[in-house]
């Protein structure tokens, strides 16, 4: 999986066309492969994009994302406030594996309120169980973790159930972005404010209507 590096600013987007093509420009296209062992994860195309204008992003403007083309096992990466935002559609196998690693996690119940909004303080750390939205930066020193979505043994964990691995200092997170014990990262990956405008449209940077 491509590493976007320690410095935010590189963003990738996979899936369908953006919700407002007139306000976005496509810069780079690459292809990555996410394994399918036990989890149904498949080859994932990535397209680098910026949305909306640079000035608007620096001001923290919300970013609207069309996830209609996001298949099970795929990840989209967009940019909001200069940060890479990951949107992942998790498989049933991955969701079923989440409870099996809770005893190994530092904050399995998302009790640190600074790491996610209240509406994402649940076992999936999301509004919809299958859709995960995270800031793609390690909470140790801001490196970009790699997505290791396969349910299979890894050199860093023979009982790996899928998740994210930071190559900089070996921090590990499960597929809900929850940090493992005994790694440098002190907290779970951050869940940004977001809401659904429809079943296929997410707005990054704003809470659901009626939620403070």
Number of C-alpha atoms within 10 A of each C-alpha: 12 14 13 18 15 15 13 19 16 18 25 26 27 25 19 14 13 22 17 12 10 8 11 14 14 14 11 12 13 12 12 12 13 19 18 15 13 16 22 19 23 18 13 21 18 21 18 19 21 22 23 20 13 14 10 14 18 12 12 14 18 19 21 22 24 20 25 16 14 19 18 17 23 24 27 27 26 27 25 28 20 18 18 23 26 22 23 22 22 23 21 15 14 25 17 10 18 19 12 10 15 17 11 14 18 20 17 25 14 22 14 13 10 12 21 21 20 16 14 22 19 16 16 22 27 21 17 13 17 16 19 21 28 24 22 28 24 30 21 17 12 16 20 24 27 20 20 22 28 22 21 17 12 13 7 11 10 9 12 18 24 26 22 24 21 23 14 15 15 13 22 29 26 27 23 28 25 29 29 23 17 12 15 17 22 16 23 28 24 21 23 20 19 23 18 18 14 11 10 13 16 22 18 23 16 17 16 14 9 5 10 8
